[in-house]
Amino acid sequence: KAGVTQTPRYLIKTRGQQVTLSCSPISGHRSVSWYQQTPGQGLQFLFEYFSETQRNKGNFPGRFSGRQFSNSRSEMNVSTLELGDSALYLCASRPGTGYYGYTFGSGTRLTVV
Amino acid sequence: DQQVKQNSPSLSVQEGRISILNCDYTNSMFDYFLWYKKYPAEGPTFLISISSIKDKNEDGRFTVFLNKSAKHLSLHIVPSQPGDSAVYFCAALSDNNDMRFGAGTRLTVKP
């Protein structure tokens, strides 16, 4: 079965713009989590959606938002981009809300110039 | 707040020797721990996990040890192979179920 698909793979934006990233989970997976990876910081948790509802949120400013659709696909949006938002954004899906089955996509590399 | 810490950003070992990657956590509510391996330009892939009711879990060359009282876990790779060279992330989960990661340790296995 297809894995977690993230689009686009690469993106270059300028400061002040906004960006939307997309994540299609594994078929049947209802939970989608988003992470930001920067050098030295590891993977920082952004938020998790389950059945179109945000279940958990990490410590990021309100410029970072997300949503999940009825088919479990998820989008995250970053408004008023800053240079420090340059990072690899990873999405992970899992079947439900248990401990198991997290599968990551390959990520979207966002560069803010 | 860095609830999961990997204090060694890098580790270099000789092929055939043991690699030991360490991880500490601060949140006593964490009760499930995972190790992920990440190659450049790919997402992390699951390696091995351990529940807090155990102190050891083994899968082939990979063994994870958990010391709950010290809030410490480690991943042992024996014997290490050049293909093990990657960034290894430690992750932890609690009942509210969002997964927290450490900063990662870059392992280099030299032939």
Interface residues (C-beta under 8 A of the other chain):
Chain A: V4 S33 Y35 G40 Q41 G42 L43 Q44 F45 E48 R55 N56 G58 N59 L90 A92 T97 G98 Y99 Y102 T103 F104 G105 S106 G107
Chain B: D1 V4 Q6 P9 Y32 L34 Y36 A41 E42 G43 P44 T45 F46 S49 F89 A91 L93 N96 N97 D98 M99 R100 F101 G102 A103 G104
